[in-house]
Every structure is written in C-alpha cells, then in structure tokens.
Amino acid sequence: MSTNDTEVLTIEEAAEVLRISRGAAYALARRWLETDGGEGLPCIRLGRTMRVPRAALASLLAAGPT
C-alpha cells in the first residue's frame, strides 16, 4: 500500500510532502494539539501516535500561506 492509498499519514510522511524536516513537522503537530487546532500541522492523536489526515493536509495546502 502506498501513501497515496491511505487516509492518514505519519508525521514523517507529511514532512516529506511538505518538504520540511521531521523535527519541524513534529513541532508543528504538537503546536496543533496545544492550540486545539488554532495553528500548526493538522493531526490526530491515537494513543501515543500522531497521524495527519490526508484531507486536512490537502486543505492546508489549498489555503496557502496565512
């Protein structure tokens, strides 16, 4: 199964799509959780795991810079 077939991406996979470092992606995902979705990389927490919904990432990219 390729990442194009999944509904959610790992933080590392999202970092590759965004062409940012793994550390930056994790920092942005934590910011998203800390601000209740106010800013950062859209993600969901599943236990200790964080995932980025593909639809949320597409919306973020479509919105462009803020």
Helices and strands as residue ranges (DSSP letters): G 3-5, E 8-10, H 11-18, H 22-34, E 44-46, E 49-53, H 54-63
